[in-house]
C-alpha cells in the first residue's frame, strides 16, 4: 500500500470551482482499480486551501492514476485556478501500520488534522521511536480517536506527516494532549522540529 497527500492553494476567485473539480476527480478516482481510499478536505482557516488524501494498492497504481483523463483535467484546471504549484507528499508507512478499523458515529463532530513537519538534523530516529509508542497508545483512546497514522515522506528525509481523525476537538485539546505519552511526544517535538509547531498543523473539514 502507498499513500499520498496533496495540498492545493487556489486563487480566491477560483476556490469554489476548483473544489468542484476536485470532487469530480475524486468520484472518478474511486472507480480506479488501484485506489483504496480518497478523501478531499478544505482548511478550517483558509477556504482557498485544499488537501487530498489518497491510499493506493502500490506505486504502479499511482502512476496509472497520473495518466487518467480526470487527473490531467485537474492539473490543467489548476494551471489557472491555483496560486502556487501543488505540494505533493508521497508517504511511507511506519510502525504501527495505518489502521482503518474504527469508524465515526453519526453524532461525531469530527476533528481532522494534517500535521506535516520538518525535523532538525539527527532527530528522526528518536522521533520515529517515540511515535511508535504514541500511535499505539493513541489508538487505544476509544472514545475520542478514530484514526491516527504517522508517515515518512519520500525524498524528504527531514519531513514526517501525521494524519488524524477525532470524534470532537475537545478529545484532542482536553484529553489527548494531557496523556503521558502525548506530553512526552510534545516535549520531544518542541526540541526536534524546525520552528514553531503550530505552523505545521492543518485543521480541515471533509467536503
PASEBA-1860 file (N, C-alpha, C; in nm, 3 decimals):
! residues 207
1> XXXXXXXX> 0.084/-0.119/0.000/0.000/0.000/0.000/0.088/0.125/0.000 ~ 0.038/0.230/-0.064/0.111/0.356/-0.073/0.011/0.471/-0.058 ~ 0.047/0.570/0.025/-0.042/0.683/0.048/0.019/0.811/-0.005 ~ -0.067/0.908/-0.035/-0.023/1.040/-0.077/-0.108/1.147/-0.010 ~ -0.047/1.263/0.011/-0.120/1.384/0.049/-0.083/1.490/-0.053 ~ -0.184/1.561/-0.104/-0.158/1.672/-0.196/-0.226/1.796/-0.139 ~ -0.150/1.906/-0.132/-0.204/2.034/-0.085/-0.217/2.128/-0.203 ~ -0.338/2.183/-0.221/-0.366/2.278/-0.327/-0.403/2.413/-0.265
9> XXXXXXXX> -0.348/2.521/-0.318/-0.384/2.655/-0.274/-0.443/2.731/-0.393 ~ -0.574/2.750/-0.390/-0.645/2.811/-0.502/-0.646/2.963/-0.490 ~ -0.658/3.030/-0.603/-0.685/3.173/-0.604/-0.827/3.194/-0.551 ~ -0.849/3.297/-0.470/-0.983/3.315/-0.409/-1.097/3.313/-0.509 ~ -1.076/3.371/-0.626/-1.184/3.377/-0.726/-1.211/3.243/-0.793 ~ -1.121/3.147/-0.772/-1.138/3.015/-0.834/-1.162/2.903/-0.732 ~ -1.165/2.937/-0.603/-1.172/2.834/-0.499/-1.295/2.745/-0.512 ~ -1.412/2.805/-0.536/-1.536/2.726/-0.544/-1.534/2.633/-0.664
17> XXXXXXXX> -1.493/2.684/-0.778/-1.491/2.599/-0.898/-1.383/2.493/-0.889 ~ -1.269/2.527/-0.825/-1.164/2.426/-0.811/-1.208/2.315/-0.717 ~ -1.280/2.350/-0.611/-1.334/2.248/-0.520/-1.427/2.153/-0.594 ~ -1.509/2.206/-0.684/-1.599/2.122/-0.763/-1.520/2.028/-0.854 ~ -1.411/2.079/-0.912/-1.327/1.994/-0.997/-1.260/1.885/-0.915 ~ -1.218/1.918/-0.793/-1.160/1.817/-0.704/-1.260/1.706/-0.675 ~ -1.384/1.744/-0.650/-1.487/1.643/-0.619/-1.516/1.556/-0.742 ~ -1.513/1.614/-0.859/-1.531/1.535/-0.982/-1.417/1.434/-0.996
25> XXXXXXXX> -1.295/1.481/-0.972/-1.179/1.392/-0.982/-1.185/1.282/-0.876 ~ -1.234/1.316/-0.758/-1.249/1.217/-0.652/-1.344/1.105/-0.695 ~ -1.458/1.142/-0.748/-1.558/1.042/-0.791/-1.500/0.950/-0.898 ~ -1.425/1.006/-0.991/-1.365/0.924/-1.097/-1.253/0.837/-1.042 ~ -1.175/0.891/-0.950/-1.063/0.816/-0.892/-1.111/0.694/-0.816 ~ -1.224/0.705/-0.749/-1.278/0.593/-0.673/-1.309/0.472/-0.761 ~ -1.323/0.493/-0.890/-1.352/0.384/-0.983/-1.226/0.314/-1.032 ~ -1.110/0.372/-1.002/-0.984/0.311/-1.044/-0.956/0.185/-0.960
33> XXXXXXXX> -0.911/0.081/-1.025/-0.888/-0.047/-0.955/-0.786/-0.035/-0.844 ~ -0.685/0.051/-0.862/-0.578/0.059/-0.764/-0.605/0.152/-0.648 ~ -0.715/0.228/-0.654/-0.744/0.322/-0.547/-0.818/0.254/-0.433 ~ -0.766/0.270/-0.312/-0.828/0.211/-0.193/-0.902/0.315/-0.109 ~ -0.864/0.442/-0.125/-0.927/0.548/-0.046/-0.889/0.682/-0.105 ~ -0.985/0.775/-0.112/-0.955/0.913/-0.149/-1.053/1.004/-0.076 ~ -0.999/1.103/-0.005/-1.081/1.200/0.068/-1.032/1.341/0.034 ~ -1.127/1.433/0.025/-1.097/1.572/-0.010/-1.137/1.661/0.108
41> XXXXXXXX> -1.048/1.755/0.144/-1.071/1.841/0.260/-1.044/1.986/0.225 ~ -1.109/2.076/0.300/-1.080/2.218/0.292/-1.030/2.264/0.429 ~ -0.937/2.358/0.429/-0.883/2.411/0.554/-0.992/2.482/0.633 ~ -0.987/2.467/0.765/-1.083/2.536/0.851/-1.052/2.685/0.865 ~ -0.930/2.725/0.830/-0.889/2.864/0.848/-0.867/2.939/0.717 ~ -0.865/2.866/0.604/-0.843/2.929/0.474/-0.922/2.852/0.369 ~ -1.032/2.910/0.323/-1.120/2.842/0.229/-1.058/2.821/0.092 ~ -0.938/2.873/0.072/-0.869/2.855/-0.056/-0.773/2.736/-0.056
49> XXXXXXXX> -0.756/2.674/0.060/-0.658/2.566/0.075/-0.729/2.432/0.087 ~ -0.686/2.337/0.004/-0.748/2.204/0.000/-0.640/2.097/0.017 ~ -0.680/1.988/0.080/-0.593/1.871/0.094/-0.665/1.749/0.037 ~ -0.589/1.664/-0.031/-0.642/1.536/-0.079/-0.556/1.425/-0.020 ~ -0.622/1.331/0.048/-0.553/1.213/0.100/-0.594/1.093/0.015 ~ -0.496/1.018/-0.034/-0.522/0.900/-0.117/-0.444/0.781/-0.065 ~ -0.503/0.664/-0.078/-0.433/0.540/-0.045/-0.447/0.446/-0.164 ~ -0.334/0.388/-0.204/-0.325/0.311/-0.328/-0.270/0.171/-0.303
57> XXXXXXXX> -0.302/0.082/-0.395/-0.254/-0.056/-0.384/-0.102/-0.062/-0.390 ~ -0.041/0.022/-0.475/0.104/0.022/-0.492/0.144/0.145/-0.575 ~ 0.273/0.161/-0.598/0.321/0.276/-0.675/0.272/0.271/-0.820 ~ 0.256/0.151/-0.873/0.208/0.139/-1.011/0.067/0.199/-1.025 ~ -0.014/0.184/-0.921/-0.149/0.240/-0.924/-0.145/0.392/-0.929 ~ -0.047/0.452/-0.861/-0.031/0.598/-0.864/0.011/0.642/-1.003 ~ 0.104/0.571/-1.063/0.149/0.604/-1.199/0.033/0.597/-1.297 ~ -0.049/0.492/-1.283/-0.167/0.478/-1.369/-0.263/0.594/-1.348
65> XXXXXXXX> -0.283/0.633/-1.222/-0.372/0.744/-1.189/-0.326/0.875/-1.255 ~ -0.196/0.897/-1.257/-0.141/1.019/-1.315/-0.174/1.032/-1.464 ~ -0.198/0.919/-1.529/-0.227/0.919/-1.673/-0.376/0.919/-1.705 ~ -0.460/0.918/-1.601/-0.605/0.920/-1.622/-0.651/1.059/-1.669 ~ -0.757/1.062/-1.749/-0.805/1.189/-1.804/-0.853/1.284/-1.695 ~ -0.914/1.231/-1.587/-0.961/1.320/-1.481/-0.846/1.382/-1.403 ~ -0.734/1.310/-1.393/-0.617/1.367/-1.327/-0.556/1.477/-1.413 ~ -0.547/1.451/-1.542/-0.492/1.552/-1.633/-0.581/1.676/-1.636
73> XXXXXXXX> -0.714/1.656/-1.629/-0.805/1.770/-1.628/-0.783/1.854/-1.502 ~ -0.767/1.787/-1.387/-0.746/1.859/-1.262/-0.618/1.943/-1.269 ~ -0.512/1.886/-1.321/-0.387/1.958/-1.332/-0.398/2.074/-1.431 ~ -0.475/2.054/-1.537/-0.494/2.160/-1.636/-0.574/2.276/-1.576 ~ -0.681/2.244/-1.504/-0.759/2.347/-1.436/-0.673/2.421/-1.335 ~ -0.587/2.347/-1.268/-0.501/2.405/-1.167/-0.405/2.510/-1.221 ~ -0.368/2.500/-1.347/-0.277/2.597/-1.405/-0.334/2.738/-1.400 ~ -0.466/2.749/-1.407/-0.533/2.878/-1.397/-0.582/2.906/-1.256
81> XXXXXXXX> -0.631/2.802/-1.187/-0.702/2.820/-1.061/-0.612/2.831/-0.939 ~ -0.489/2.781/-0.946/-0.404/2.774/-0.828/-0.310/2.894/-0.816 ~ -0.286/2.934/-0.691/-0.191/3.043/-0.663/-0.048/2.998/-0.684 ~ -0.019/2.875/-0.641/0.115/2.818/-0.648/0.104/2.672/-0.689 ~ 0.216/2.612/-0.724/0.215/2.470/-0.761/0.173/2.385/-0.642 ~ 0.103/2.275/-0.666/0.061/2.187/-0.555/0.182/2.129/-0.481 ~ 0.162/2.101/-0.353/0.263/2.030/-0.273/0.225/1.882/-0.271 ~ 0.312/1.797/-0.322/0.289/1.653/-0.325/0.374/1.586/-0.218
89> XXXXXXXX> 0.310/1.501/-0.141/0.379/1.422/-0.039/0.352/1.275/-0.066 ~ 0.455/1.202/-0.108/0.444/1.058/-0.129/0.491/0.991/-0.001 ~ 0.403/0.916/0.062/0.421/0.874/0.200/0.468/0.730/0.213 ~ 0.544/0.706/0.319/0.585/0.571/0.354/0.525/0.532/0.489 ~ 0.470/0.413/0.499/0.412/0.367/0.625/0.519/0.351/0.732 ~ 0.479/0.371/0.858/0.566/0.343/0.972/0.494/0.243/1.062 ~ 0.563/0.198/1.166/0.501/0.106/1.263/0.446/0.185/1.381 ~ 0.325/0.150/1.426/0.233/0.052/1.369/0.172/0.101/1.238
97> XXXXXXXX> 0.137/0.007/1.152/0.085/0.039/1.020/-0.048/0.113/1.027 ~ -0.085/0.186/0.921/-0.215/0.253/0.918/-0.328/0.157/0.951 ~ -0.428/0.210/1.023/-0.538/0.128/1.075/-0.670/0.197/1.042 ~ -0.759/0.124/0.976/-0.891/0.178/0.941/-1.002/0.097/1.009 ~ -0.975/0.043/1.126/-1.070/-0.047/1.192/-1.183/0.028/1.263 ~ -1.165/0.159/1.289/-1.268/0.236/1.358/-1.337/0.331/1.261 ~ -1.463/0.362/1.290/-1.543/0.449/1.205/-1.610/0.557/1.289 ~ -1.641/0.671/1.229/-1.712/0.775/1.304/-1.857/0.734/1.332
105> XXXXXXXX> -1.912/0.790/1.438/-2.053/0.774/1.469/-2.131/0.891/1.410 ~ -2.261/0.872/1.394/-2.343/0.976/1.332/-2.337/1.108/1.410 ~ -2.323/1.099/1.541/-2.324/1.220/1.624/-2.187/1.287/1.636 ~ -2.083/1.225/1.581/-1.949/1.282/1.593/-1.939/1.415/1.518 ~ -1.869/1.511/1.578/-1.847/1.640/1.514/-1.732/1.632/1.413 ~ -1.642/1.540/1.433/-1.522/1.514/1.353/-1.423/1.632/1.353 ~ -1.307/1.603/1.402/-1.196/1.697/1.407/-1.079/1.629/1.338 ~ -1.035/1.685/1.224/-0.938/1.618/1.137/-0.814/1.706/1.123
113> XXXXXXXX> -0.698/1.642/1.132/-0.571/1.716/1.132/-0.472/1.653/1.034 ~ -0.405/1.738/0.955/-0.283/1.702/0.885/-0.170/1.779/0.953 ~ -0.074/1.706/1.007/0.041/1.766/1.077/0.165/1.721/1.001 ~ 0.217/1.809/0.915/0.330/1.776/0.828/0.446/1.866/0.869 ~ 0.550/1.807/0.927/0.651/1.888/0.993/0.793/1.847/0.955 ~ 0.884/1.946/0.969/1.025/1.925/0.935/1.108/1.913/1.063 ~ 1.198/1.816/1.062/1.284/1.789/1.177/1.423/1.849/1.161 ~ 1.481/1.885/1.274/1.622/1.921/1.275/1.706/1.796/1.251
121> XXXXXXXX> 1.825/1.814/1.204/1.915/1.702/1.177/1.942/1.621/1.304 ~ 1.939/1.489/1.289/1.976/1.400/1.399/1.863/1.354/1.488 ~ 1.739/1.399/1.461/1.627/1.366/1.550/1.533/1.258/1.495 ~ 1.544/1.223/1.369/1.442/1.140/1.305/1.425/1.006/1.375 ~ 1.534/0.936/1.403/1.526/0.803/1.464/1.456/0.810/1.600 ~ 1.489/0.910/1.678/1.429/0.925/1.811/1.281/0.958/1.801 ~ 1.245/1.045/1.708/1.104/1.083/1.691/1.022/0.964/1.642 ~ 1.074/0.887/1.548/1.002/0.769/1.500/0.979/0.669/1.613
129> XXXXXXXX> 1.080/0.648/1.697/1.066/0.554/1.808/0.959/0.602/1.906 ~ 0.958/0.731/1.937/0.858/0.784/2.029/0.718/0.776/1.969 ~ 0.706/0.801/1.840/0.574/0.795/1.777/0.520/0.653/1.771 ~ 0.608/0.554/1.766/0.558/0.416/1.766/0.479/0.391/1.894 ~ 0.530/0.437/2.006/0.458/0.426/2.133/0.336/0.518/2.135 ~ 0.354/0.638/2.083/0.247/0.738/2.082/0.127/0.689/2.001 ~ 0.151/0.640/1.881/0.042/0.594/1.794/-0.030/0.475/1.857 ~ 0.047/0.380/1.909/-0.013/0.262/1.972/-0.108/0.301/2.084
137> XXXXXXXX> -0.065/0.392/2.169/-0.148/0.433/2.282/-0.263/0.523/2.239 ~ -0.239/0.610/2.142/-0.346/0.700/2.095/-0.462/0.620/2.038 ~ -0.433/0.514/1.966/-0.541/0.433/1.909/-0.624/0.363/2.014 ~ -0.573/0.355/2.136/-0.649/0.296/2.246/-0.745/0.395/2.310 ~ -0.738/0.521/2.268/-0.832/0.622/2.318/-0.965/0.602/2.247 ~ -1.036/0.499/2.288/-1.154/0.451/2.215/-1.263/0.556/2.200 ~ -1.285/0.638/2.303/-1.395/0.734/2.298/-1.366/0.851/2.204 ~ -1.238/0.882/2.184/-1.207/1.001/2.106/-1.141/0.976/1.973
145> XXXXXXXX> -1.044/0.885/1.968/-0.967/0.868/1.846/-1.033/0.773/1.748 ~ -1.035/0.813/1.621/-1.085/0.728/1.513/-0.970/0.679/1.427 ~ -0.874/0.768/1.401/-0.763/0.735/1.311/-0.642/0.816/1.354 ~ -0.525/0.751/1.355/-0.401/0.821/1.386/-0.286/0.746/1.319 ~ -0.235/0.804/1.210/-0.128/0.740/1.132/-0.009/0.834/1.119 ~ 0.111/0.777/1.125/0.234/0.852/1.102/0.301/0.799/0.976 ~ 0.352/0.892/0.894/0.418/0.854/0.769/0.553/0.925/0.755 ~ 0.647/0.858/0.690/0.764/0.925/0.637/0.724/0.986/0.503
153> XXXXXXXX> 0.810/1.073/0.449/0.783/1.136/0.319/0.898/1.103/0.225 ~ 0.867/1.042/0.114/0.969/1.003/0.017/1.049/1.125/-0.028 ~ 1.181/1.108/-0.037/1.272/1.211/-0.086/1.275/1.337/0.001 ~ 1.218/1.329/0.122/1.227/1.438/0.219/1.263/1.377/0.355 ~ 1.389/1.351/0.373/1.435/1.280/0.492/1.403/1.354/0.621 ~ 1.386/1.486/0.611/1.362/1.566/0.731/1.213/1.588/0.760 ~ 1.125/1.522/0.686/0.981/1.550/0.697/0.903/1.426/0.739 ~ 0.808/1.445/0.831/0.714/1.340/0.871/0.572/1.397/0.860
161> XXXXXXXX> 0.475/1.309/0.845/0.335/1.352/0.831/0.246/1.269/0.923 ~ 0.160/1.338/0.997/0.061/1.272/1.083/-0.077/1.304/1.027 ~ -0.161/1.202/1.018/-0.298/1.215/0.968/-0.390/1.163/1.077 ~ -0.481/1.251/1.128/-0.561/1.219/1.246/-0.709/1.248/1.223 ~ -0.796/1.160/1.276/-0.940/1.185/1.284/-0.983/1.165/1.430 ~ -1.058/1.262/1.482/-1.109/1.257/1.619/-1.259/1.280/1.618 ~ -1.327/1.230/1.721/-1.472/1.245/1.727/-1.513/1.389/1.757 ~ -1.435/1.459/1.840/-1.458/1.601/1.867/-1.324/1.669/1.891
169> XXXXXXXX> -1.320/1.800/1.877/-1.198/1.875/1.903/-1.154/1.864/2.048 ~ -1.250/1.859/2.139/-1.216/1.851/2.282/-1.144/1.720/2.316 ~ -1.166/1.615/2.235/-1.094/1.490/2.258/-0.944/1.510/2.241 ~ -0.906/1.605/2.157/-0.765/1.637/2.137/-0.714/1.733/2.243 ~ -0.779/1.850/2.252/-0.729/1.957/2.337/-0.744/1.928/2.486 ~ -0.853/1.861/2.525/-0.882/1.843/2.668/-0.840/1.706/2.723 ~ -0.821/1.608/2.634/-0.789/1.472/2.680/-0.655/1.423/2.625 ~ -0.646/1.414/2.493/-0.529/1.352/2.430/-0.398/1.420/2.471
177> XXXXXXXX> -0.394/1.553/2.462/-0.269/1.624/2.488/-0.219/1.610/2.632 ~ -0.306/1.565/2.721/-0.267/1.550/2.862/-0.231/1.406/2.899 ~ -0.233/1.316/2.800/-0.189/1.180/2.826/-0.036/1.178/2.838 ~ 0.019/1.093/2.926/0.165/1.093/2.947/0.245/1.076/2.818 ~ 0.203/0.986/2.730/0.277/0.961/2.606/0.268/1.083/2.513 ~ 0.153/1.151/2.512/0.138/1.270/2.428/0.224/1.385/2.480 ~ 0.229/1.399/2.612/0.312/1.504/2.671/0.460/1.477/2.643 ~ 0.500/1.351/2.646/0.639/1.315/2.616/0.670/1.345/2.469
185> XXXXXXXX> 0.577/1.312/2.380/0.597/1.339/2.238/0.604/1.489/2.213 ~ 0.514/1.564/2.275/0.512/1.708/2.258/0.642/1.773/2.301 ~ 0.696/1.729/2.413/0.823/1.784/2.463/0.936/1.754/2.365 ~ 0.938/1.631/2.312/1.041/1.595/2.215/1.029/1.678/2.088 ~ 0.906/1.695/2.040/0.886/1.770/1.915/0.925/1.916/1.930 ~ 0.900/1.974/2.046/0.940/2.113/2.068/1.091/2.129/2.051 ~ 1.163/2.025/2.083/1.309/2.027/2.070/1.353/1.990/1.929 ~ 1.278/1.896/1.866/1.325/1.834/1.742/1.278/1.902/1.614
193> XXXXXXXX> 1.169/1.977/1.620/1.108/2.032/1.498/1.165/2.170/1.467 ~ 1.182/2.195/1.337/1.228/2.327/1.291/1.118/2.430/1.310 ~ 1.142/2.531/1.393/1.045/2.638/1.411/0.929/2.601/1.501 ~ 0.824/2.683/1.497/0.706/2.667/1.580/0.619/2.552/1.530 ~ 0.579/2.465/1.620/0.495/2.350/1.582/0.365/2.393/1.515 ~ 0.310/2.506/1.559/0.177/2.547/1.509/0.176/2.571/1.359 ~ 0.288/2.610/1.302/0.292/2.640/1.159/0.267/2.516/1.073 ~ 0.286/2.399/1.130/0.274/2.274/1.056/0.136/2.208/1.071
201> XXXXXXX> 0.051/2.261/1.155/-0.076/2.196/1.185/-0.187/2.251/1.096 ~ -0.256/2.161/1.027/-0.365/2.198/0.938/-0.493/2.130/0.985 ~ -0.591/2.211/1.026/-0.720/2.160/1.070/-0.817/2.171/0.953 ~ -0.880/2.060/0.919/-0.955/2.055/0.793/-1.092/1.991/0.813 ~ -1.177/2.011/0.713/-1.310/1.951/0.710/-1.329/1.879/0.577 ~ -1.381/1.759/0.580/-1.403/1.685/0.457/-1.516/1.749/0.377 ~ -1.497/1.757/0.245/-1.601/1.810/0.156/-1.644/1.705/0.056
END
